[in-house]
């Protein structure tokens, strides 16, 4: 999602970060460390009020839990970015694409469960969800019929939303715990989620 100017800024910031670490070579880890700063900027994070940060922490923590349980690759989740790494494959199964769709819908589902309504922070994930569902139906015939139609797109979105909402319903306590970590550290990593999820070893994926 970076344009030319953003890529240039990313390289410059990574170089400066390497110098701060007294290293003469820019490593991949340096790019990951400053990526969010370049993509979203500190001002956006600082502009959020305390209540907004709590809402966003819940939102991102729900996405992180779903990504973890459906074995999707990610480095970390922050208040402002998902960190989900899309599979670098030419061929993807329908189930793999559905799992990605569930991550995009997870934040909306937790807002629905906790606050009984959506908020404007769903905008990007809503757009991604609709675009992915439309691609699945129109380009890959992964709807209910061979011939693509808008009804199949809507059905797919509704079914996955219902499924992911049911999946995270009994995980609200863990999402709360992760959101607390996210508020304190401004990011949660795979190991944070794994540690939290190990508190409930009986969890099962719902499909």
Secondary structure, 3 states (H helix, E strand, C coil): CCCHHHHHHHHHHHHHHHHHCCCCCCCHHHHHHHHHHHHHCHHHHHCCCHHHHHHHHHHHHHHHHHHHHCCCCECEEECCCCCECCCCCCCCCHHHHHHHHHHHHHHHHHHHHHHCCCCHHHHHHHHHHHHHHHHHHHCCCCCCCCCCCHHHHHHHHHHHHHHHHHHHHCCHHHHHHHHHHHHHHCEEEHHHHHHHHCCCCCCCCCC
